[in-house]
Structures are given as C-alpha cells and as structure tokens.
Amino acid sequence: MDFGYSPKVEALCEQLRAFMDKHIVPRIRQWHDEVNQGQYPVSFMESLKEQARAEGLWNLFLPHLRDDEPGTRLTNLEYAPLAEIMGRVSWASEVFNCNAPDTGNMELLHMFATPAQRDQWLTPLLDGRIRSAFAMTEPEVASSDATNITTSIRRDGDDYVINGHKWFITNAAHPHCKLFIVMGKTDQQAPAHRQQSMILVPRDTAGVEIVRNITVVNHVAPEGHCEIVFRDVRVPAANLLGEEGSGFALAQARLGPGRIHHCMRSIGAAELALELMVERAQSRTTFGKALHEHGAVGEWIAKSRIEIEQARLLVLKAAWMIDRVGAKEARKEISMIKALVPTVYANVCERAMQVFGAMGLSPDTPLADNWTWARALRFADGPDEVHLQGIARMEIKARPYVAGATNAYLIMPARD
C-alpha cells in the first residue's frame, strides 16, 4: 500500500501552497475588514480568481470534466490534499472555483442537466461568472429526512409553480448568486422516495424573497445561510432537473462528493489549528515552564496529531473508494468521515483556543470562527445521528444474525 501522492499531485500541492502564501494569506485581514463593514469582498476576489484560473488552479474538484470545460481533471484521491490546503483559509476555495455549495451543484448539473440547462447554468458556474445555492432544508420539518420536505412544485401548463419556505441556504446572500436548485414535491401520492423533484430557479424570479441571513452561533457568513420564501414562483417546465420524482435520488448523488469535500477542507483547517497550538505552546510560559511542558497541553497536542492522522486516512480511503466504485457503493465510508471529521476539527480548535487563552476567543485568530464552522458541520449534509444510524444499519445488514455464530470466541463455563 502506497501512502504517497503522485509527482503530478505533489507539484500541484507545491503550486497551490505558493499561491496561498503569496496571494491569499496576505488578504486575510482585508477580507475580515470588508466583511465586518457589511460587504462581500468581491473587489479582490475576482482578481484572485482570474489569477488562479490563469495558473491552472481551477475546477480541481470535478473528476469528469469534458475536454471543452475549464479545469484540471483529477480523481477524488488526487484532489484530497489540494482541498486540504485550501481549507486552511475558510474562503480560499472560492478563489479556485472549488467552494461549496457550487461544487455539489456543478456535479449535479454535470450529471443531470439538459444541453440547454448546461449552457445557461453549468457553463457560467464552471467559468466562475456566477454562484449558486441548493435549497432543500426547511424550518417546519425535520429535514434530515428529505421525504419530510413540504415545498410544493406544481405543474401548471408549460410552467411549474413553487411555494415553500427554506432556511440555512448557503450562498444565497452572495452578490453573484444567480441560481437556486430547489427541492420540493411534485406528487404527494407517489411512493415516499418518488414524491420529490428538483427545479432550477433564477435568483431574480418574481416571488423569491430572501428574508434574512441567519447567523450561525452568532457568526455572520457573508455568503449567507439564508431563510427564503417562495411565493407562487413560476418557472418554465424546462427548468425541471432530471425527471419528476427523481429529486431524492439526485440529492443522494449530490451529497456524496459534497460531504467528502467538506471533510477534506476540514482536515486542512484542523492542521492549521494544531500548528497554531504548537507555536503558542512553545512561545508562552506559565509558572516557569513553557505551556507544552505542562502535562495537559502536551496531551492535547499529541491527541490532536493522532486524531488528524486517523481522520485523514479515513478521508483518503473514502476518496479512493469513490474513484473505484462510485459514491453509492462508498456510502458507508462517506458517512463515517462525515460523522467523524467535524468532531475532530472542533476538538482540535477547542484545544487550540484553550492554549491561546482569551485570544483564542477573539477574532485575532481564525480559531473561534473555525470552531463555529466545525460545530455547524455536524448538521450540514445530514446530522451526525443520521450518519451513525446509517452506518449501524449497513453493519447489521452485512452480518445477518446467526445464533451462536461467535460462540467459538467465547470462554464459557464447562457444562456437565
């Protein structure tokens, strides 16, 4: 088993690190200053995107790019260390057109869009000219079970009419967001997993109202996690993505790659938190000793390294499986990393914050914002509990119960 990356990937990693160090890290303060002034920092973001694309660091996430589509075709396994490098700065992935939820939406359009839909929406997304959002979660129902959604998508002649209430819709406040992929029900009488459909809704369609950008643990995301109301929103029937009743299957196809990308980036952010913790533990002294010489802090550093390495290996295995057998067959591994990585990420940030003391709670380090996002990731793309239940079901199914099957391994008292 070879744990190394290919020369091609190593070269891309080196190129990406150099780009991050030269162009992105120096902009971190400006990013925060502009966001704190209530504006999305589109000024320098667009110039950074142009530079990234010119250097070939563009659309690295999509393994099945066509020859006429911009980007570098990489496997999921090859993309993993690159996503990790991007994850060190929360907004960096957008510079390379590799940010959520656009990556998942582009995957979805790539697999299921008609030629006209590809021309209208996928091409500008791949070019980085527009942004998009995925509207599934609803406040009135437990949306971890997608069969619960209540948004109505009703056929009316040559149109569909949409009525519903969504929230925590990421990217909806981005000034370049032009498309919502909306999941709703087209047939309440169909079997539970065939009631849902997806439809493409331009942001400026009449009846679409963004109510608010919801803060997440009091953190304001400039791209938004928005509450949206759809009131008699009318779009052409040609905007249906896939076919009626395919919405649940499309959602599952979309969420697999999206989940692993979140985990890849989270490994990078956790690595940064550990680096910050180690440097702080060496530079600060209390009671005559460096912080790392205190037993608790040394243990935090060691545990963080162990947990990150474990998480990374499992993420790489999941990526390898998606490449070999597809996301559907790798669903257990995807669920395992989704249930594991956000907790590891949060734990490492938590320890680093403690080592930094009060500064760790302030905006002077990325730790507080990263801890917030790590906590939010335990809900994104399905809460921990749903993934854990799914893993358990797959384990039970793989090992049908046979009475006494493990008796040979038990040390039991002899019987007369």
RAVENPE-V754810 format. One record per residue. RES is the residue in three letters. SS is DSSP state (A for helix, B for strand, O for the rest). Layout:
((RES | SS) (RES | SS))
This chain:
((MET | O) (ASP | O) (PHE | O) (GLY | O) (TYR | O) (SER | O) (PRO | A) (LYS | A) (VAL | A) (GLU | A) (ALA | A) (LEU | A) (CYS | A) (GLU | A) (GLN | A) (LEU | A) (ARG | A) (ALA | A) (PHE | A) (MET | A) (ASP | A) (LYS | A) (HIS | A) (ILE | A) (VAL | A) (PRO | A) (ARG | A) (ILE | A) (ARG | A) (GLN | A) (TRP | A) (HIS | A) (ASP | A) (GLU | A) (VAL | A) (ASN | A) (GLN | O) (GLY | O) (GLN | O) (TYR | O) (PRO | O) (VAL | A) (SER | A) (PHE | A) (MET | A) (GLU | A) (SER | A) (LEU | A) (LYS | A) (GLU | A) (GLN | A) (ALA | A) (ARG | A) (ALA | A) (GLU | O) (GLY | O) (LEU | O) (TRP | O) (ASN | O) (LEU | O) (PHE | O) (LEU | O) (PRO | O) (HIS | O) (LEU | O) (ARG | O) (ASP | O) (ASP | O) (GLU | O) (PRO | O) (GLY | O) (THR | O) (ARG | O) (LEU | O) (THR | O) (ASN | A) (LEU | A) (GLU | A) (TYR | A) (ALA | A) (PRO | A) (LEU | A) (ALA | A) (GLU | A) (ILE | A) (MET | A) (GLY | O) (ARG | O) (VAL | O) (SER | O) (TRP | O) (ALA | A) (SER | A) (GLU | A) (VAL | A) (PHE | O) (ASN | O) (CYS | O) (ASN | O) (ALA | O) (PRO | O) (ASP | A) (THR | A) (GLY | A) (ASN | A) (MET | A) (GLU | A) (LEU | A) (LEU | A) (HIS | A) (MET | A) (PHE | A) (ALA | O) (THR | O) (PRO | A) (ALA | A) (GLN | A) (ARG | A) (ASP | A) (GLN | A) (TRP | A) (LEU | A) (THR | A) (PRO | A) (LEU | A) (LEU | A) (ASP | A) (GLY | O) (ARG | O) (ILE | O) (ARG | B) (SER | B) (ALA | B) (PHE | B) (ALA | B) (MET | O) (THR | O) (GLU | O) (PRO | O) (GLU | O) (VAL | O) (ALA | O) (SER | O) (SER | O) (ASP | O) (ALA | A) (THR | A) (ASN | A) (ILE | O) (THR | O) (THR | O) (SER | B) (ILE | B) (ARG | B) (ARG | B) (ASP | B) (GLY | O) (ASP | O) (ASP | B) (TYR | B) (VAL | B) (ILE | B) (ASN | B) (GLY | B) (HIS | B) (LYS | B) (TRP | B) (PHE | B) (ILE | B) (THR | B) (ASN | O) (ALA | O) (ALA | O) (HIS | O) (PRO | O) (HIS | O) (CYS | B) (LYS | B) (LEU | B) (PHE | B) (ILE | B) (VAL | B) (MET | B) (GLY | B) (LYS | B) (THR | O) (ASP | O) (GLN | O) (GLN | O) (ALA | O) (PRO | O) (ALA | A) (HIS | A) (ARG | A) (GLN | O) (GLN | B) (SER | B) (MET | B) (ILE | B) (LEU | B) (VAL | B) (PRO | B) (ARG | O) (ASP | O) (THR | O) (ALA | O) (GLY | O) (VAL | B) (GLU | B) (ILE | B) (VAL | B) (ARG | B) (ASN | B) (ILE | O) (THR | O) (VAL | B) (VAL | O) (ASN | O) (HIS | B) (VAL | O) (ALA | O) (PRO | O) (GLU | O) (GLY | O) (HIS | B) (CYS | B) (GLU | B) (ILE | B) (VAL | B) (PHE | B) (ARG | B) (ASP | B) (VAL | B) (ARG | B) (VAL | B) (PRO | B) (ALA | A) (ALA | A) (ASN | A) (LEU | B) (LEU | B) (GLY | O) (GLU | O) (GLU | O) (GLY | O) (SER | O) (GLY | A) (PHE | A) (ALA | A) (LEU | A) (ALA | A) (GLN | A) (ALA | A) (ARG | A) (LEU | A) (GLY | A) (PRO | A) (GLY | A) (ARG | A) (ILE | A) (HIS | A) (HIS | A) (CYS | A) (MET | A) (ARG | A) (SER | A) (ILE | A) (GLY | A) (ALA | A) (ALA | A) (GLU | A) (LEU | A) (ALA | A) (LEU | A) (GLU | A) (LEU | A) (MET | A) (VAL | A) (GLU | A) (ARG | A) (ALA | A) (GLN | A) (SER | A) (ARG | O) (THR | B) (THR | B) (PHE | O) (GLY | O) (LYS | B) (ALA | B) (LEU | A) (HIS | A) (GLU | A) (HIS | O) (GLY | A) (ALA | A) (VAL | A) (GLY | A) (GLU | A) (TRP | A) (ILE | A) (ALA | A) (LYS | A) (SER | A) (ARG | A) (ILE | A) (GLU | A) (ILE | A) (GLU | A) (GLN | A) (ALA | A) (ARG | A) (LEU | A) (LEU | A) (VAL | A) (LEU | A) (LYS | A) (ALA | A) (ALA | A) (TRP | A) (MET | A) (ILE | A) (ASP | A) (ARG | A) (VAL | A) (GLY | O) (ALA | O) (LYS | O) (GLU | O) (ALA | O) (ARG | A) (LYS | A) (GLU | A) (ILE | A) (SER | A) (MET | A) (ILE | A) (LYS | A) (ALA | A) (LEU | A) (VAL | A) (PRO | A) (THR | A) (VAL | A) (TYR | A) (ALA | A) (ASN | A) (VAL | A) (CYS | A) (GLU | A) (ARG | A) (ALA | A) (MET | A) (GLN | A) (VAL | A) (PHE | A) (GLY | A) (ALA | A) (MET | A) (GLY | A) (LEU | A) (SER | O) (PRO | O) (ASP | O) (THR | O) (PRO | O) (LEU | A) (ALA | A) (ASP | A) (ASN | A) (TRP | A) (THR | A) (TRP | A) (ALA | A) (ARG | A) (ALA | A) (LEU | A) (ARG | O) (PHE | O) (ALA | O) (ASP | O) (GLY | O) (PRO | O) (ASP | A) (GLU | A) (VAL | A) (HIS | A) (LEU | A) (GLN | A) (GLY | A) (ILE | A) (ALA | A) (ARG | A) (MET | A) (GLU | A) (ILE | A) (LYS | A) (ALA | A) (ARG | O) (PRO | O) (TYR | O) (VAL | O) (ALA | O) (GLY | O) (ALA | O) (THR | O) (ASN | A) (ALA | A) (TYR | A) (LEU | O) (ILE | O) (MET | O) (PRO | O) (ALA | O) (ARG | O) (ASP | O))
